[in-house]
Amino acid sequence: IKSTEPGRLVCSRCGYVFYLDPKVAVGTIGAIDGKIILLKRGIEPAYGRWVFPGGYVDRGETAEEAGIRETKEEVNLDVKIENLLDVYSYSGRPVIIIVYAVSITGG
């Protein structure tokens, strides 16, 4: 490993490199009657803060599917993904956050 690269777990017998890849999370931003949909977090991190619906992408689902699922789970609304708003990542934090604009279709 070069001195400029992060440390990695490497098998000394076969050379397999175990990458500690970041988790992928999604968030959705939608509105009802011109008011942005937020929920108050019940767990850490950011316990008690107001946030938009979101969560981790599960293995086997797309980021869009995760956004739809998480919105239904957290605020009981059916949504349609309209477009990608942005992708966020921060140095030293192992999460990549994909944020979508959504329209409400039911709930």
The first five atom37 places (N, CA, C, CB, O) and aatype in JSON, in Angstrom:
{
  "aatype": [9, 11, 15, 16, 6, 14, 7, 1, 10, 19, 4, 15, 1, 4, 7, 18, 19, 13, 18, 10, 3, 14, 11, 19, 0, 19, 7, 16, 9, 7, 0, 9, 3, 7, 11, 9, 9, 10, 10, 11, 1, 7, 9, 6, 14, 0, 18, 7, 1, 17, 19, 13, 14, 7, 7, 18, 19, 3, 1, 7, 6, 16, 0, 6, 6, 0, 7, 9, 1, 6, 16, 11, 6, 6, 19, 2, 10, 3, 19, 11, 9, 6, 2, 10, 10, 3, 19, 18, 15, 18, 15, 7, 1, 14, 19, 9, 9, 9, 19, 18, 0, 19, 15, 9, 16, 7, 7],
  "atom_mask": [
    [1, 1, 1, 1, 1],
    [1, 1, 1, 1, 1],
    [1, 1, 1, 1, 1],
    [1, 1, 1, 1, 1],
    [1, 1, 1, 1, 1],
    [1, 1, 1, 1, 1],
    [1, 1, 1, 0, 1],
    [1, 1, 1, 1, 1],
    [1, 1, 1, 1, 1],
    [1, 1, 1, 1, 1],
    [1, 1, 1, 1, 1],
    [1, 1, 1, 1, 1],
    [1, 1, 1, 1, 1],
    [1, 1, 1, 1, 1],
    [1, 1, 1, 0, 1],
    [1, 1, 1, 1, 1],
    [1, 1, 1, 1, 1],
    [1, 1, 1, 1, 1],
    [1, 1, 1, 1, 1],
    [1, 1, 1, 1, 1],
    [1, 1, 1, 1, 1],
    [1, 1, 1, 1, 1],
    [1, 1, 1, 1, 1],
    [1, 1, 1, 1, 1],
    [1, 1, 1, 1, 1],
    [1, 1, 1, 1, 1],
    [1, 1, 1, 0, 1],
    [1, 1, 1, 1, 1],
    [1, 1, 1, 1, 1],
    [1, 1, 1, 0, 1],
    [1, 1, 1, 1, 1],
    [1, 1, 1, 1, 1],
    [1, 1, 1, 1, 1],
    [1, 1, 1, 0, 1],
    [1, 1, 1, 1, 1],
    [1, 1, 1, 1, 1],
    [1, 1, 1, 1, 1],
    [1, 1, 1, 1, 1],
    [1, 1, 1, 1, 1],
    [1, 1, 1, 1, 1],
    [1, 1, 1, 1, 1],
    [1, 1, 1, 0, 1],
    [1, 1, 1, 1, 1],
    [1, 1, 1, 1, 1],
    [1, 1, 1, 1, 1],
    [1, 1, 1, 1, 1],
    [1, 1, 1, 1, 1],
    [1, 1, 1, 0, 1],
    [1, 1, 1, 1, 1],
    [1, 1, 1, 1, 1],
    [1, 1, 1, 1, 1],
    [1, 1, 1, 1, 1],
    [1, 1, 1, 1, 1],
    [1, 1, 1, 0, 1],
    [1, 1, 1, 0, 1],
    [1, 1, 1, 1, 1],
    [1, 1, 1, 1, 1],
    [1, 1, 1, 1, 1],
    [1, 1, 1, 1, 1],
    [1, 1, 1, 0, 1],
    [1, 1, 1, 1, 1],
    [1, 1, 1, 1, 1],
    [1, 1, 1, 1, 1],
    [1, 1, 1, 1, 1],
    [1, 1, 1, 1, 1],
    [1, 1, 1, 1, 1],
    [1, 1, 1, 0, 1],
    [1, 1, 1, 1, 1],
    [1, 1, 1, 1, 1],
    [1, 1, 1, 1, 1],
    [1, 1, 1, 1, 1],
    [1, 1, 1, 1, 1],
    [1, 1, 1, 1, 1],
    [1, 1, 1, 1, 1],
    [1, 1, 1, 1, 1],
    [1, 1, 1, 1, 1],
    [1, 1, 1, 1, 1],
    [1, 1, 1, 1, 1],
    [1, 1, 1, 1, 1],
    [1, 1, 1, 1, 1],
    [1, 1, 1, 1, 1],
    [1, 1, 1, 1, 1],
    [1, 1, 1, 1, 1],
    [1, 1, 1, 1, 1],
    [1, 1, 1, 1, 1],
    [1, 1, 1, 1, 1],
    [1, 1, 1, 1, 1],
    [1, 1, 1, 1, 1],
    [1, 1, 1, 1, 1],
    [1, 1, 1, 1, 1],
    [1, 1, 1, 1, 1],
    [1, 1, 1, 0, 1],
    [1, 1, 1, 1, 1],
    [1, 1, 1, 1, 1],
    [1, 1, 1, 1, 1],
    [1, 1, 1, 1, 1],
    [1, 1, 1, 1, 1],
    [1, 1, 1, 1, 1],
    [1, 1, 1, 1, 1],
    [1, 1, 1, 1, 1],
    [1, 1, 1, 1, 1],
    [1, 1, 1, 1, 1],
    [1, 1, 1, 1, 1],
    [1, 1, 1, 1, 1],
    [1, 1, 1, 1, 1],
    [1, 1, 1, 0, 1],
    [1, 1, 1, 0, 1]
  ],
  "atom_positions": [
    [[0.85, -1.18, 0.0], [0.0, 0.0, 0.0], [0.89, 1.23, 0.0], [-0.97, 0.0, 1.23], [1.84, 1.34, 0.77]],
    [[0.57, 2.15, -0.87], [1.32, 3.4, -0.93], [1.0, 4.25, 0.28], [1.01, 4.17, -2.24], [-0.09, 4.15, 0.84]],
    [[1.93, 5.08, 0.69], [1.74, 5.9, 1.88], [0.58, 6.89, 1.74], [3.01, 6.66, 2.2], [0.06, 7.37, 2.74]],
    [[0.18, 7.19, 0.52], [-0.93, 8.13, 0.31], [-2.29, 7.43, 0.29], [-0.73, 8.87, -0.99], [-3.32, 8.1, 0.26]],
    [[-2.3, 6.11, 0.32], [-3.55, 5.36, 0.3], [-3.98, 5.02, 1.72], [-3.4, 4.07, -0.53], [-3.15, 4.89, 2.62]],
    [[-5.31, 4.88, 1.92], [-5.78, 4.5, 3.25], [-5.38, 3.06, 3.58], [-7.3, 4.66, 3.35], [-5.19, 2.25, 2.67]],
    [[-5.26, 2.74, 4.86], [-4.96, 1.37, 5.27], [-6.08, 0.43, 4.84], [0.0, 0.0, 0.0], [-7.25, 0.81, 4.85]],
    [[-5.71, -0.78, 4.48], [-6.7, -1.77, 4.04], [-6.39, -3.1, 4.7], [-6.71, -1.91, 2.49], [-5.26, -3.38, 5.07]],
    [[-7.43, -3.91, 4.84], [-7.27, -5.27, 5.34], [-6.92, -6.16, 4.16], [-8.56, -5.77, 6.08], [-7.69, -6.27, 3.21]],
    [[-5.75, -6.79, 4.22], [-5.27, -7.62, 3.12], [-4.91, -8.99, 3.66], [-4.06, -6.96, 2.4], [-4.2, -9.1, 4.66]],
    [[-5.4, -10.04, 2.99], [-5.06, -11.41, 3.37], [-3.58, -11.65, 3.04], [-5.98, -12.45, 2.64], [-3.16, -11.45, 1.9]],
    [[-2.81, -12.07, 4.03], [-1.38, -12.28, 3.83], [-1.1, -13.53, 2.98], [-0.67, -12.41, 5.17], [-0.01, -13.67, 2.43]],
    [[-2.08, -14.44, 2.87], [-1.87, -15.66, 2.08], [-2.21, -15.47, 0.61], [-2.69, -16.79, 2.64], [-1.44, -15.85, -0.27]],
    [[-3.38, -14.87, 0.33], [-3.82, -14.79, -1.07], [-3.8, -13.38, -1.65], [-5.2, -15.35, -1.2], [-3.94, -13.2, -2.86]],
    [[-3.63, -12.38, -0.79], [-3.58, -11.0, -1.27], [-4.93, -10.34, -1.46], [0.0, 0.0, 0.0], [-5.01, -9.2, -1.93]],
    [[-6.02, -11.04, -1.08], [-7.36, -10.46, -1.21], [-7.44, -9.18, -0.38], [-8.45, -11.48, -0.76], [-7.04, -9.15, 0.78]],
    [[-7.98, -8.14, -0.99], [-8.15, -6.86, -0.29], [-9.61, -6.73, 0.12], [-7.71, -5.65, -1.2], [-10.51, -6.81, -0.71]],
    [[-9.84, -6.53, 1.42], [-11.19, -6.32, 1.95], [-11.4, -4.81, 2.05], [-11.38, -7.02, 3.35], [-10.8, -4.14, 2.9]],
    [[-12.25, -4.3, 1.18], [-12.51, -2.86, 1.17], [-13.63, -2.52, 2.14], [-12.87, -2.37, -0.25], [-14.68, -3.17, 2.14]],
    [[-13.42, -1.52, 2.96], [-14.45, -1.02, 3.86], [-15.21, 0.06, 3.1], [-13.84, -0.47, 5.21], [-14.98, 1.26, 3.28]],
    [[-16.11, -0.39, 2.25], [-16.86, 0.53, 1.39], [-17.89, 1.32, 2.17], [-17.54, -0.24, 0.26], [-18.38, 0.86, 3.2]],
    [[-18.21, 2.51, 1.69], [-19.22, 3.31, 2.38], [-20.62, 2.74, 2.19], [-19.19, 4.76, 1.89], [-20.88, 2.02, 1.22]],
    [[-21.5, 3.06, 3.11], [-22.91, 2.71, 2.99], [-23.56, 3.74, 2.09], [-23.61, 2.64, 4.39], [-23.13, 4.89, 2.03]],
    [[-24.61, 3.33, 1.41], [-25.37, 4.25, 0.57], [-26.72, 4.48, 1.24], [-25.55, 3.69, -0.89], [-27.43, 3.53, 1.59]],
    [[-27.07, 5.74, 1.4], [-28.36, 6.12, 1.98], [-29.08, 7.03, 0.99], [-28.18, 6.84, 3.37], [-28.47, 7.66, 0.13]],
    [[-30.41, 7.08, 1.14], [-31.22, 7.95, 0.29], [-32.09, 8.84, 1.16], [-32.08, 7.13, -0.68], [-32.41, 8.5, 2.3]],
    [[-32.46, 9.96, 0.6], [-33.43, 10.84, 1.23], [-34.38, 11.33, 0.16], [0.0, 0.0, 0.0], [-34.03, 11.41, -1.01]],
    [[-35.6, 11.65, 0.58], [-36.59, 12.17, -0.36], [-37.1, 13.51, 0.14], [-37.75, 11.18, -0.55], [-37.34, 13.7, 1.33]],
    [[-37.26, 14.42, -0.79], [-37.82, 15.73, -0.46], [-39.07, 15.93, -1.29], [-36.78, 16.88, -0.71], [-39.04, 15.99, -2.51]],
    [[-40.18, 16.02, -0.57], [-41.47, 16.23, -1.21], [-42.28, 17.22, -0.4], [0.0, 0.0, 0.0], [-41.87, 17.63, 0.69]],
    [[-43.42, 17.61, -0.94], [-44.24, 18.61, -0.26], [-45.72, 18.25, -0.38], [-43.99, 20.01, -0.83], [-46.15, 17.62, -1.35]],
    [[-46.47, 18.67, 0.62], [-47.94, 18.59, 0.61], [-48.44, 20.01, 0.86], [-48.49, 17.57, 1.69], [-48.08, 20.64, 1.85]],
    [[-49.27, 20.5, -0.05], [-49.8, 21.86, 0.06], [-48.7, 22.89, 0.27], [-50.8, 21.94, 1.21], [-48.85, 23.83, 1.05]],
    [[-47.59, 22.71, -0.44], [-46.5, 23.67, -0.36], [-45.62, 23.56, 0.86], [0.0, 0.0, 0.0], [-44.73, 24.39, 1.06]],
    [[-45.86, 22.55, 1.71], [-45.06, 22.38, 2.92], [-44.18, 21.14, 2.79], [-45.98, 22.27, 4.17], [-44.66, 20.05, 2.48]],
    [[-42.88, 21.32, 3.04], [-41.91, 20.23, 2.94], [-42.22, 19.17, 4.0], [-40.46, 20.76, 3.12], [-42.55, 19.49, 5.14]],
    [[-42.12, 17.9, 3.61], [-42.39, 16.78, 4.51], [-41.13, 16.5, 5.33], [-42.83, 15.52, 3.73], [-40.07, 16.2, 4.78]],
    [[-41.27, 16.59, 6.65], [-40.18, 16.3, 7.58], [-40.68, 15.37, 8.66], [-39.62, 17.6, 8.2], [-41.89, 15.26, 8.89]],
    [[-39.77, 14.69, 9.33], [-40.11, 13.87, 10.48], [-39.06, 14.1, 11.55], [-40.21, 12.37, 10.11], [-37.93, 14.49, 11.26]],
    [[-39.44, 13.86, 12.79], [-38.53, 14.06, 13.91], [-37.82, 12.73, 14.19], [-39.28, 14.57, 15.19], [-38.48, 11.72, 14.44]],
    [[-36.49, 12.74, 14.14], [-35.73, 11.5, 14.33], [-35.91, 10.95, 15.73], [-34.25, 11.74, 14.05], [-35.86, 11.68, 16.72]],
    [[-36.11, 9.63, 15.79], [-36.29, 8.96, 17.06], [-35.07, 8.19, 17.51], [0.0, 0.0, 0.0], [-35.07, 7.58, 18.59]],
    [[-34.01, 8.2, 16.7], [-32.77, 7.48, 17.03], [-31.57, 8.34, 16.65], [-32.72, 6.1, 16.3], [-31.69, 9.31, 15.9]],
    [[-30.42, 7.96, 17.17], [-29.17, 8.62, 16.77], [-28.75, 8.1, 15.4], [-28.04, 8.38, 17.82], [-29.13, 6.98, 15.06]],
    [[-28.03, 8.83, 14.62], [-27.55, 10.18, 14.92], [-28.66, 11.21, 14.74], [-26.35, 10.53, 14.03], [-29.66, 10.94, 14.08]],
    [[-28.46, 12.34, 15.31], [-29.39, 13.48, 15.2], [-30.74, 13.23, 15.86], [-29.6, 13.82, 13.74], [-31.77, 13.71, 15.38]],
    [[-30.73, 12.49, 16.96], [-31.97, 12.23, 17.7], [-32.69, 13.55, 17.99], [-31.67, 11.48, 19.03], [-32.08, 14.52, 18.44]],
    [[-34.0, 13.57, 17.72], [-34.82, 14.74, 18.01], [-34.79, 15.84, 16.97], [0.0, 0.0, 0.0], [-35.51, 16.83, 17.1]],
    [[-33.98, 15.68, 15.95], [-33.91, 16.71, 14.9], [-34.92, 16.43, 13.8], [-32.48, 16.77, 14.31], [-35.33, 15.29, 13.59]],
    [[-35.33, 17.48, 13.12], [-36.24, 17.37, 11.98], [-35.44, 17.06, 10.72], [-37.07, 18.68, 11.8], [-34.49, 17.76, 10.4]],
    [[-35.84, 16.0, 10.02], [-35.14, 15.54, 8.82], [-36.15, 15.13, 7.76], [-34.18, 14.36, 9.16], [-37.32, 14.91, 8.06]],
    [[-35.69, 15.02, 6.54], [-36.56, 14.48, 5.49], [-36.51, 12.95, 5.56], [-36.13, 14.99, 4.09], [-35.55, 12.39, 6.09]],
    [[-37.53, 12.26, 5.02], [-37.54, 10.8, 5.06], [-36.33, 10.22, 4.34], [-38.84, 10.26, 4.42], [-35.86, 10.76, 3.34]],
    [[-35.83, 9.11, 4.86], [-34.7, 8.46, 4.21], [-34.12, 7.35, 5.04], [0.0, 0.0, 0.0], [-34.55, 7.1, 6.17]],
    [[-33.15, 6.67, 4.47], [-32.49, 5.57, 5.16], [-31.55, 4.85, 4.21], [0.0, 0.0, 0.0], [-31.28, 5.31, 3.1]],
    [[-31.06, 3.72, 4.67], [-30.07, 2.97, 3.9], [-30.7, 2.19, 2.75], [-29.33, 2.02, 4.81], [-31.85, 1.74, 2.82]],
    [[-29.93, 2.04, 1.69], [-30.31, 1.2, 0.56], [-30.02, -0.24, 0.96], [-29.54, 1.6, -0.75], [-28.9, -0.57, 1.37]],
    [[-31.01, -1.11, 0.83], [-30.84, -2.52, 1.14], [-30.22, -3.25, -0.04], [-32.19, -3.16, 1.52], [-30.39, -2.86, -1.2]],
    [[-29.5, -4.31, 0.26], [-28.89, -5.13, -0.79], [-29.98, -5.6, -1.75], [-28.12, -6.35, -0.18], [-31.03, -6.09, -1.32]],
    [[-29.73, -5.45, -3.03], [-30.67, -5.93, -4.05], [-31.69, -4.9, -4.52], [0.0, 0.0, 0.0], [-32.44, -5.18, -5.44]],
    [[-31.73, -3.72, -3.9], [-32.67, -2.7, -4.37], [-31.91, -1.51, -4.94], [-33.61, -2.25, -3.21], [-30.75, -1.27, -4.6]],
    [[-32.58, -0.79, -5.81], [-31.97, 0.42, -6.36], [-32.13, 1.56, -5.36], [-32.61, 0.79, -7.73], [-32.91, 1.47, -4.42]],
    [[-31.38, 2.62, -5.58], [-31.51, 3.79, -4.72], [-32.92, 4.37, -4.81], [-30.47, 4.87, -5.1], [-33.48, 4.8, -3.81]],
    [[-33.49, 4.36, -6.02], [-34.85, 4.87, -6.19], [-35.86, 4.02, -5.41], [-35.23, 4.88, -7.68], [-36.74, 4.56, -4.74]],
    [[-35.72, 2.7, -5.49], [-36.61, 1.8, -4.74], [-36.48, 2.05, -3.24], [-36.3, 0.33, -5.06], [-37.48, 2.05, -2.53]],
    [[-35.26, 2.27, -2.77], [-35.04, 2.54, -1.35], [-35.71, 3.84, -0.94], [-33.54, 2.6, -1.04], [-36.3, 3.91, 0.14]],
    [[-35.64, 4.86, -1.77], [-36.29, 6.13, -1.46], [-37.79, 5.98, -1.33], [0.0, 0.0, 0.0], [-38.4, 6.54, -0.42]],
    [[-38.38, 5.23, -2.24], [-39.83, 4.97, -2.18], [-40.18, 4.18, -0.93], [-40.3, 4.21, -3.45], [-41.13, 4.52, -0.23]],
    [[-39.41, 3.12, -0.65], [-39.67, 2.27, 0.52], [-39.5, 3.05, 1.82], [-38.73, 1.07, 0.52], [-40.37, 2.99, 2.69]],
    [[-38.4, 3.77, 1.96], [-38.14, 4.5, 3.2], [-39.21, 5.57, 3.45], [-36.76, 5.16, 3.15], [-39.61, 5.78, 4.6]],
    [[-39.66, 6.24, 2.41], [-40.71, 7.25, 2.59], [-41.99, 6.6, 3.08], [-40.96, 8.0, 1.27], [-42.66, 7.14, 3.96]],
    [[-42.34, 5.45, 2.52], [-43.54, 4.72, 2.96], [-43.38, 4.29, 4.41], [-43.81, 3.49, 2.06], [-44.3, 4.45, 5.22]],
    [[-42.22, 3.73, 4.76], [-41.98, 3.26, 6.13], [-42.02, 4.39, 7.15], [-40.64, 2.55, 6.21], [-42.57, 4.23, 8.24]],
    [[-41.45, 5.53, 6.81], [-41.26, 6.59, 7.8], [-42.43, 7.56, 7.91], [-40.04, 7.35, 7.47], [-42.71, 8.05, 9.01]],
    [[-43.1, 7.85, 6.81], [-44.2, 8.83, 6.88], [-45.49, 8.32, 6.24], [-43.79, 10.13, 6.21], [-46.45, 9.08, 6.08]],
    [[-45.52, 7.03, 5.86], [-46.7, 6.37, 5.3], [-47.25, 7.1, 4.08], [-47.77, 6.27, 6.36], [-48.46, 7.24, 3.93]],
    [[-46.36, 7.54, 3.21], [-46.77, 8.18, 1.96], [-46.21, 7.41, 0.78], [-46.32, 9.65, 1.92], [-45.06, 6.95, 0.81]],
    [[-47.02, 7.27, -0.26], [-46.56, 6.7, -1.52], [-46.02, 7.85, -2.36], [-47.72, 5.93, -2.27], [-46.64, 8.91, -2.47]],
    [[-44.85, 7.63, -2.96], [-44.23, 8.69, -3.73], [-43.74, 8.18, -5.08], [-43.07, 9.31, -2.96], [-43.56, 6.98, -5.29]],
    [[-43.54, 9.13, -5.97], [-42.92, 8.87, -7.27], [-41.64, 9.69, -7.32], [-43.89, 9.22, -8.48], [-41.65, 10.89, -7.03]],
    [[-40.54, 9.05, -7.69], [-39.28, 9.76, -7.84], [-39.39, 10.67, -9.07], [-38.06, 8.77, -7.98], [-39.7, 10.2, -10.17]],
    [[-39.14, 11.95, -8.88], [-39.2, 12.9, -9.99], [-37.82, 13.15, -10.59], [-39.81, 14.22, -9.52], [-37.65, 13.07, -11.8]],
    [[-36.85, 13.44, -9.74], [-35.5, 13.66, -10.25], [-34.49, 13.63, -9.11], [-35.42, 14.99, -11.01], [-34.82, 13.79, -7.94]],
    [[-33.25, 13.43, -9.51], [-32.13, 13.46, -8.58], [-31.82, 14.91, -8.22], [-30.88, 12.75, -9.17], [-31.64, 15.74, -9.11]],
    [[-31.77, 15.2, -6.92], [-31.41, 16.55, -6.49], [-29.91, 16.71, -6.33], [-32.12, 16.9, -5.18], [-29.31, 17.65, -6.85]],
    [[-29.29, 15.77, -5.59], [-27.85, 15.87, -5.38], [-27.34, 14.61, -4.69], [-27.5, 17.12, -4.54], [-28.13, 13.8, -4.2]],
    [[-26.03, 14.47, -4.67], [-25.36, 13.38, -3.97], [-24.37, 14.03, -3.02], [-24.64, 12.37, -4.97], [-23.61, 14.91, -3.41]],
    [[-24.38, 13.58, -1.75], [-23.53, 14.18, -0.72], [-22.6, 13.14, -0.11], [-24.39, 14.83, 0.37], [-23.0, 12.01, 0.14]],
    [[-21.36, 13.54, 0.11], [-20.42, 12.72, 0.87], [-19.5, 13.66, 1.62], [-19.6, 11.74, -0.07], [-19.24, 14.78, 1.18]],
    [[-19.03, 13.19, 2.76], [-18.21, 14.04, 3.62], [-16.97, 13.28, 4.06], [-19.02, 14.51, 4.85], [-17.05, 12.1, 4.4]],
    [[-15.85, 13.94, 4.06], [-14.59, 13.33, 4.46], [-14.71, 12.77, 5.88], [-13.45, 14.36, 4.38], [-15.18, 13.46, 6.79]],
    [[-14.27, 11.54, 6.06], [-14.29, 10.92, 7.38], [-15.62, 10.3, 7.76], [0.0, 0.0, 0.0], [-15.73, 9.72, 8.84]],
    [[-16.63, 10.4, 6.91], [-17.93, 9.79, 7.2], [-18.2, 8.69, 6.17], [-19.08, 10.86, 7.17], [-18.08, 8.93, 4.97]],
    [[-18.56, 7.5, 6.63], [-18.68, 6.36, 5.73], [-20.05, 6.23, 5.05], [-18.4, 5.12, 6.48], [-20.49, 5.11, 4.79]],
    [[-20.72, 7.34, 4.75], [-22.04, 7.27, 4.13], [-22.08, 8.22, 2.93], [-23.16, 7.63, 5.15], [-21.6, 9.35, 2.99]],
    [[-22.66, 7.72, 1.84], [-22.96, 8.54, 0.67], [-24.47, 8.71, 0.65], [-22.42, 7.89, -0.68], [-25.2, 7.72, 0.7]],
    [[-24.95, 9.95, 0.56], [-26.38, 10.23, 0.62], [-26.86, 10.72, -0.74], [-26.7, 11.28, 1.73], [-26.34, 11.71, -1.28]],
    [[-27.84, 10.02, -1.29], [-28.45, 10.38, -2.57], [-29.82, 10.98, -2.26], [-28.56, 9.13, -3.54], [-30.63, 10.34, -1.58]],
    [[-30.09, 12.19, -2.75], [-31.34, 12.87, -2.42], [-32.17, 13.07, -3.68], [-31.06, 14.23, -1.72], [-31.68, 13.58, -4.7]],
    [[-33.45, 12.67, -3.59], [-34.37, 12.77, -4.71], [-35.52, 13.73, -4.39], [-34.93, 11.4, -5.08], [-35.95, 13.82, -3.25]],
    [[-35.99, 14.43, -5.42], [-37.26, 15.15, -5.33], [-38.35, 14.14, -5.65], [-37.31, 16.4, -6.31], [-38.22, 13.35, -6.58]],
    [[-39.43, 14.17, -4.88], [-40.53, 13.23, -5.09], [-41.85, 13.98, -5.16], [-40.57, 12.18, -3.97], [-41.99, 15.09, -4.65]],
    [[-42.82, 13.33, -5.81], [-44.2, 13.82, -5.76], [-45.01, 12.79, -4.98], [-44.79, 14.05, -7.21], [-44.72, 11.59, -5.04]],
    [[-46.01, 13.26, -4.27], [-46.85, 12.39, -3.46], [-47.92, 11.79, -4.37], [-47.5, 13.16, -2.26], [-48.61, 12.51, -5.09]],
    [[-48.06, 10.45, -4.32], [-49.05, 9.77, -5.15], [-50.15, 9.12, -4.32], [-48.39, 8.74, -6.01], [-51.16, 8.68, -4.88]],
    [[-49.97, 9.04, -3.01], [-50.98, 8.42, -2.16], [-50.5, 8.34, -0.73], [0.0, 0.0, 0.0], [-49.4, 8.77, -0.38]],
    [[-51.39, 7.78, 0.1], [-51.02, 7.63, 1.5], [-51.98, 8.29, 2.35], [0.0, 0.0, 0.0], [-51.84, 8.27, 3.57]]
  ]
}
